[in-house]
Amino acid sequence: MKQNLNEAQKKAVMHSDGPMMVLAGPGSGKTTVITMRIENLIKQEKTDPSHILVITFTKAAANEMKERFLCRMPKEGKRVTFGTFHAVFFMILKHAYHLDASSIIREEELMQFMWEIICSMRLEYEDEAEFVRDIFSEISFVKNGRIALSNYYPIHCGKDVFVHIFQSYEKYLRKHRKIDFDDMLVYTYELFSERKDILSAWQKKYRYILIDEFQDVNQIQYDIVRMLAEPGQNLFVVGDDDQSIYRFRGAKPEIMLHLPKDYETVEIVNLSYNYRCPKNVVKMADKIIRHNKERFPKEILAAKEACGIITTEVFETQRDVNQKVIDKIRMGKTPLSQTAVLFRTNTQARILMEQLMEYNIPFTAKDRAPNLYEHWIAKDLYAYMRIAEGSRRRRDFLMIMNRPKRYLSRESLGEETVVFSKWQAFYSLQPWMEERIETLWKDISAISKMRPFAAINYIRKAVGYDGFLEEYARGHQIDKDELIDVIDALQESSKPYASFESWQEHIRQYTEKLKEAYKQEKVPKEAVTLATFHSAKGLEFDTVHIIDINEGIIPYKKAVLPADMEEERRMFYVGITRTRKELHLYAAKKIYHHDAEISRFLYEAED
């Protein structure tokens, strides 16, 4: 065994029996500790490799861990079990219930089921794909949390609608003898709870359990692992409560924080040295994360003596920020493959993507950002502008005639080509309706004389489209700010263009390039990585740029409760600790033409 370990790493590696929790901060060598501990169990403790179970959160992480261990012990490594929670639990279910791969419901089946139920319930949502994703996310949350359906209040639809969809989905799964990924957890928990003989067999099989990224476990995963680890309690967990950022999936730092209460004999080791980041970056990260109250007290030390480059810059607009990022990428010495631009939400990348395309800078996106220009709000704006440019197609008018509400009926547009005088004639006995059509005609005439930016502003304020969005949000139980953000972004995008035609040509080119970028089977060897904090976790780069460090974005505007704010801080902490050499931080004075405050996190970094 190599001896180039620090004292804390050695203690973790040499641990034999009983529970141990390893607090492993960013760049602290946790993968080395896990692989060397497995080696120590086999060589020094004479443990049969087939009695060792190593659980990670992603298939890629499991494969990487396995490959690294096979390099150390090729023969024994084949007998150690490496897998994700889902892979391990499905293996257990296969033995108990003789399941196979065909037992897992395919994504196409899921989608088909949801489309059918939406149609049968006559639900109307502008972006059905987004609605389906949101509903499945909530179903997953309920299953993983073992929440009673009667006690759950959905976010994206009414309670009655959600209960009906949930129960229909469960009936569908049972009827077709299928399970989904959440069922793998639920059924394993039920199996172990009800069949102590089966549980006992697996307990004898896996005498030593090692879990990576323990801060990301949810309650049901933890409960199953606790059962499996009995009676020997040889549970070795590695994680960092300061990097717990998956609360929306049910992961809570409280699980890790309460482990010493669940296992009174647990040994705790703190891997305090960060081998990745420069000294001044480690110091900044430590200053920021110390503002969190719910965490293990720990000291974070830099293994590197040298300081890196840290810059903090404030620009007028997001476009100005992106231009500076691009200038630094082009003028800097860091290879594109070692450069990352990080952000809080995947929608923030859109403007940057457009500007990177303009400079032909290749990029790879870790998150699939929705195409803003395909949003239903965008399609409404296009319809207004097409009509202003002379379109008289019935379908264009149908899209916007009641956005905002004018109480115009579909029957009033009987022909495929709309003639305003005939339209008014339909309401000849209702002069107030004739006036509404007259007002619409005047609005269309005004829009026809404007550039896209001014036209969108007119549609929003004079025509009343913003009011329609607020009403729509109330009726569909969604946050109106999400819709306002979309139209703000569309208006901002249109600013450089003198005509609707030139803006549409830009949109067409952008959409084509975006499709090409997502179609790439192989990521270009030299490409900038664009990623949210969530998807950047576990990665590292020579140079990291973080954009939009403004209140309302970082931290996100929905973070109201103290627990939410602490998670936002942890996300920022994850972001800044991805760098090996340079860290560039940016804020804007205006976000979509609204005054924006600099994030409190930047002030905390200076305390």
Solvent accessible surface area in square Angstrom, and as a share of the most:
residue,aa,sasa,rsa
1,M,75,0.34
2,K,129,0.54
3,Q,126,0.56
4,N,124,0.64
5,L,21,0.11
6,N,33,0.17
7,E,130,0.59
8,A,28,0.22
9,Q,10,0.05
10,K,63,0.27
11,K,108,0.46
12,A,0,0.00
13,V,0,0.00
14,M,106,0.47
15,H,16,0.07
16,S,40,0.26
17,D,85,0.44
18,G,17,0.17
19,P,8,0.05
20,M,1,0.01
21,M,0,0.00
22,V,0,0.00
23,L,8,0.04
24,A,2,0.01
25,G,14,0.14
26,P,5,0.03
27,G,17,0.17
28,S,3,0.02
29,G,28,0.27
30,K,47,0.20
31,T,27,0.15
32,T,41,0.24
33,V,0,0.00
34,I,0,0.00
35,T,4,0.02
36,M,2,0.01
37,R,1,0.00
38,I,0,0.00
39,E,8,0.03
40,N,1,0.00
41,L,0,0.00
42,I,18,0.09
43,K,89,0.38
44,Q,108,0.48
45,E,70,0.31
46,K,163,0.69
47,T,8,0.05
48,D,52,0.27
49,P,9,0.06
50,S,25,0.16
51,H,51,0.23
52,I,0,0.00
53,L,0,0.00
54,V,0,0.00
55,I,0,0.00
56,T,1,0.00
57,F,54,0.23
58,T,75,0.44
59,K,154,0.65
60,A,76,0.59
61,A,34,0.26
62,A,7,0.05
63,N,76,0.39
64,E,97,0.43
65,M,5,0.02
66,K,72,0.30
67,E,102,0.46
68,R,100,0.36
69,F,0,0.00
70,L,36,0.18
71,C,113,0.67
72,R,77,0.28
73,M,9,0.04
74,P,83,0.52
75,K,164,0.70
76,E,50,0.23
77,G,0,0.00
78,K,153,0.65
79,R,123,0.45
80,V,5,0.03
81,T,31,0.18
82,F,29,0.12
83,G,7,0.07
84,T,18,0.11
85,F,3,0.01
86,H,55,0.24
87,A,55,0.43
88,V,3,0.02
89,F,0,0.00
90,F,22,0.09
91,M,46,0.21
92,I,0,0.00
93,L,0,0.00
94,K,80,0.34
95,H,123,0.55
96,A,29,0.23
97,Y,108,0.41
98,H,162,0.72
99,L,41,0.20
100,D,78,0.40
101,A,80,0.62
102,S,78,0.51
103,S,15,0.10
104,I,36,0.18
105,I,7,0.04
106,R,134,0.49
107,E,112,0.50
108,E,110,0.49
109,E,29,0.13
110,L,32,0.16
111,M,53,0.23
112,Q,98,0.43
113,F,17,0.07
114,M,0,0.00
115,W,83,0.29
116,E,96,0.43
117,I,12,0.06
118,I,3,0.02
119,C,96,0.58
120,S,86,0.55
121,M,50,0.23
122,R,215,0.78
123,L,29,0.14
124,E,143,0.64
125,Y,46,0.18
126,E,62,0.28
127,D,51,0.27
128,E,70,0.31
129,A,45,0.35
130,E,66,0.30
131,F,10,0.04
132,V,0,0.00
133,R,131,0.48
134,D,35,0.18
135,I,0,0.00
136,F,35,0.15
137,S,63,0.41
138,E,8,0.04
139,I,3,0.01
140,S,33,0.21
141,F,79,0.33
142,V,4,0.02
143,K,13,0.06
144,N,13,0.07
145,G,40,0.39
146,R,103,0.38
147,I,55,0.28
148,A,53,0.41
149,L,33,0.16
150,S,82,0.53
151,N,104,0.53
152,Y,22,0.08
153,Y,157,0.60
154,P,21,0.13
155,I,118,0.60
156,H,46,0.20
157,C,3,0.02
158,G,25,0.24
159,K,64,0.27
160,D,120,0.62
161,V,33,0.19
162,F,1,0.00
163,V,37,0.21
164,H,86,0.38
165,I,0,0.00
166,F,25,0.11
167,Q,90,0.40
168,S,25,0.16
169,Y,2,0.01
170,E,35,0.16
171,K,131,0.56
172,Y,51,0.19
173,L,5,0.03
174,R,152,0.55
175,K,161,0.68
176,H,79,0.35
177,R,206,0.75
178,K,39,0.17
179,I,11,0.06
180,D,11,0.05
181,F,115,0.48
182,D,21,0.11
183,D,4,0.02
184,M,3,0.01
185,L,1,0.01
186,V,25,0.15
187,Y,67,0.25
188,T,0,0.00
189,Y,57,0.22
190,E,73,0.33
191,L,5,0.02
192,F,0,0.00
193,S,43,0.27
194,E,132,0.59
195,R,117,0.43
196,K,123,0.52
197,D,86,0.45
198,I,32,0.16
199,L,14,0.07
200,S,38,0.25
201,A,58,0.45
202,W,27,0.10
203,Q,31,0.14
204,K,145,0.61
205,K,74,0.31
206,Y,5,0.02
207,R,112,0.41
208,Y,9,0.03
209,I,2,0.01
210,L,1,0.00
211,I,1,0.01
212,D,5,0.03
213,E,32,0.15
214,F,0,0.00
215,Q,3,0.01
216,D,13,0.07
217,V,2,0.01
218,N,14,0.07
219,Q,66,0.29
220,I,0,0.00
221,Q,11,0.05
222,Y,8,0.03
223,D,26,0.13
224,I,0,0.00
225,V,1,0.00
226,R,77,0.28
227,M,37,0.16
228,L,1,0.01
229,A,7,0.06
230,E,60,0.27
231,P,118,0.74
232,G,45,0.43
233,Q,55,0.25
234,N,13,0.07
235,L,3,0.02
236,F,1,0.00
237,V,1,0.00
238,V,0,0.00
239,G,1,0.01
240,D,3,0.02
241,D,3,0.01
242,D,1,0.00
243,Q,16,0.07
244,S,0,0.00
245,I,0,0.00
246,Y,24,0.09
247,R,67,0.24
248,F,117,0.49
249,R,138,0.50
250,G,16,0.15
251,A,2,0.01
252,K,71,0.30
253,P,4,0.03
254,E,53,0.24
255,I,9,0.04
256,M,1,0.00
257,L,30,0.15
258,H,87,0.39
259,L,3,0.02
260,P,39,0.24
261,K,154,0.65
262,D,51,0.26
263,Y,4,0.01
264,E,158,0.71
265,T,104,0.61
266,V,20,0.12
267,E,72,0.32
268,I,75,0.38
269,V,5,0.03
270,N,46,0.24
271,L,4,0.02
272,S,24,0.15
273,Y,88,0.33
274,N,3,0.01
275,Y,100,0.38
276,R,29,0.10
277,C,0,0.00
278,P,5,0.03
279,K,91,0.39
280,N,38,0.20
281,V,0,0.00
282,V,5,0.03
283,K,129,0.55
284,M,24,0.11
285,A,1,0.01
286,D,20,0.10
287,K,65,0.28
288,I,0,0.00
289,I,0,0.00
290,R,127,0.46
291,H,64,0.29
292,N,6,0.03
293,K,164,0.69
294,E,109,0.49
295,R,32,0.12
296,F,27,0.11
297,P,122,0.77
298,K,22,0.09
299,E,99,0.44
300,I,20,0.10
301,L,58,0.29
302,A,22,0.17
303,A,40,0.31
304,K,70,0.30
305,E,137,0.62
306,A,71,0.55
307,C,89,0.53
308,G,21,0.20
309,I,93,0.47
310,I,47,0.24
311,T,40,0.23
312,T,69,0.40
313,E,47,0.21
314,V,59,0.34
315,F,49,0.20
316,E,83,0.37
317,T,41,0.24
318,Q,16,0.07
319,R,59,0.22
320,D,59,0.30
321,V,1,0.00
322,N,4,0.02
323,Q,59,0.26
324,K,62,0.26
325,V,0,0.00
326,I,0,0.00
327,D,52,0.27
328,K,46,0.19
329,I,15,0.07
330,R,135,0.49
331,M,159,0.71
332,G,42,0.40
333,K,202,0.86
334,T,31,0.18
335,P,66,0.42
336,L,39,0.19
337,S,41,0.27
338,Q,55,0.24
339,T,3,0.02
340,A,0,0.00
341,V,0,0.00
342,L,0,0.00
343,F,4,0.02
344,R,33,0.12
345,T,28,0.16
346,N,48,0.24
347,T,81,0.47
348,Q,21,0.09
349,A,2,0.02
350,R,10,0.03
351,I,7,0.04
352,L,0,0.00
353,M,1,0.01
354,E,6,0.03
355,Q,5,0.02
356,L,0,0.00
357,M,22,0.10
358,E,109,0.49
359,Y,79,0.30
360,N,128,0.66
361,I,16,0.08
362,P,52,0.33
363,F,16,0.07
364,T,25,0.14
365,A,28,0.22
366,K,104,0.44
367,D,33,0.17
368,R,169,0.62
369,A,7,0.06
370,P,75,0.47
371,N,21,0.11
372,L,22,0.11
373,Y,5,0.02
374,E,90,0.40
375,H,30,0.14
376,W,23,0.08
377,I,0,0.00
378,A,0,0.00
379,K,95,0.40
380,D,3,0.01
381,L,0,0.00
382,Y,20,0.07
383,A,0,0.00
384,Y,0,0.00
385,M,5,0.02
386,R,70,0.25
387,I,0,0.00
388,A,14,0.11
389,E,111,0.50
390,G,45,0.43
391,S,24,0.16
392,R,66,0.24
393,R,97,0.35
394,R,55,0.20
395,R,153,0.56
396,D,1,0.00
397,F,1,0.00
398,L,37,0.18
399,M,65,0.29
400,I,0,0.00
401,M,5,0.02
402,N,39,0.20
403,R,45,0.16
404,P,25,0.16
405,K,111,0.47
406,R,21,0.08
407,Y,143,0.54
408,L,6,0.03
409,S,40,0.26
410,R,141,0.51
411,E,127,0.57
412,S,9,0.06
413,L,6,0.03
414,G,70,0.67
415,E,100,0.45
416,E,130,0.58
417,T,83,0.48
418,V,7,0.04
419,V,68,0.39
420,F,27,0.11
421,S,76,0.49
422,K,121,0.51
423,W,4,0.01
424,Q,40,0.18
425,A,61,0.47
426,F,107,0.45
427,Y,13,0.05
428,S,69,0.44
429,L,166,0.83
430,Q,70,0.31
431,P,73,0.46
432,W,135,0.47
433,M,9,0.04
434,E,48,0.22
435,E,116,0.52
436,R,87,0.32
437,I,0,0.00
438,E,65,0.29
439,T,75,0.44
440,L,1,0.00
441,W,99,0.35
442,K,126,0.53
443,D,16,0.08
444,I,4,0.02
445,S,35,0.22
446,A,29,0.22
447,I,5,0.03
448,S,60,0.39
449,K,167,0.71
450,M,67,0.30
451,R,121,0.44
452,P,2,0.02
453,F,50,0.21
454,A,44,0.34
455,A,2,0.02
456,I,0,0.00
457,N,63,0.32
458,Y,54,0.21
459,I,0,0.00
460,R,13,0.05
461,K,127,0.54
462,A,62,0.48
463,V,16,0.09
464,G,23,0.23
465,Y,0,0.00
466,D,19,0.10
467,G,42,0.41
468,F,24,0.10
469,L,0,0.00
470,E,63,0.28
471,E,88,0.39
472,Y,24,0.09
473,A,2,0.02
474,R,169,0.62
475,G,62,0.60
476,H,47,0.21
477,Q,105,0.47
478,I,54,0.28
479,D,51,0.26
480,K,91,0.38
481,D,55,0.29
482,E,63,0.28
483,L,9,0.04
484,I,33,0.17
485,D,52,0.27
486,V,25,0.14
487,I,0,0.00
488,D,8,0.04
489,A,6,0.05
490,L,0,0.00
491,Q,11,0.05
492,E,16,0.07
493,S,2,0.01
494,S,0,0.00
495,K,99,0.42
496,P,77,0.48
497,Y,43,0.17
498,A,66,0.51
499,S,46,0.30
500,F,23,0.10
501,E,131,0.59
502,S,45,0.29
503,W,0,0.00
504,Q,52,0.23
505,E,69,0.31
506,H,30,0.13
507,I,15,0.07
508,R,116,0.42
509,Q,83,0.37
510,Y,7,0.02
511,T,22,0.13
512,E,85,0.38
513,K,83,0.35
514,L,8,0.04
515,K,110,0.46
516,E,111,0.50
517,A,25,0.20
518,Y,50,0.19
519,K,154,0.65
520,Q,80,0.36
521,E,173,0.78
522,K,175,0.74
523,V,86,0.49
524,P,45,0.28
525,K,186,0.79
526,E,79,0.36
527,A,4,0.03
528,V,0,0.00
529,T,10,0.06
530,L,1,0.01
531,A,0,0.00
532,T,8,0.05
533,F,1,0.00
534,H,33,0.15
535,S,37,0.24
536,A,0,0.00
537,K,29,0.12
538,G,55,0.53
539,L,57,0.28
540,E,68,0.31
541,F,15,0.06
542,D,20,0.10
543,T,6,0.04
544,V,0,0.00
545,H,3,0.01
546,I,0,0.00
547,I,2,0.01
548,D,3,0.02
549,I,0,0.00
550,N,0,0.00
551,E,45,0.20
552,G,26,0.25
553,I,25,0.13
554,I,2,0.01
555,P,3,0.02
556,Y,49,0.19
557,K,68,0.29
558,K,100,0.42
559,A,14,0.11
560,V,122,0.70
561,L,114,0.57
562,P,109,0.69
563,A,40,0.31
564,D,41,0.21
565,M,29,0.13
566,E,18,0.08
567,E,10,0.05
568,E,11,0.05
569,R,18,0.07
570,R,5,0.02
571,M,6,0.03
572,F,0,0.00
573,Y,1,0.01
574,V,0,0.00
575,G,0,0.00
576,I,0,0.00
577,T,2,0.01
578,R,3,0.01
579,T,0,0.00
580,R,60,0.22
581,K,119,0.50
582,E,44,0.20
583,L,0,0.00
584,H,10,0.04
585,L,0,0.00
586,Y,0,0.00
587,A,0,0.00
588,A,0,0.00
589,K,108,0.46
590,K,69,0.29
591,I,22,0.11
592,Y,42,0.16
593,H,73,0.33
594,H,104,0.46
595,D,122,0.63
596,A,26,0.20
597,E,125,0.56
598,I,51,0.26
599,S,0,0.00
600,R,97,0.36
601,F,0,0.00
602,L,9,0.05
603,Y,123,0.47
604,E,16,0.07
605,A,10,0.08
606,E,129,0.58
607,D,111,0.58
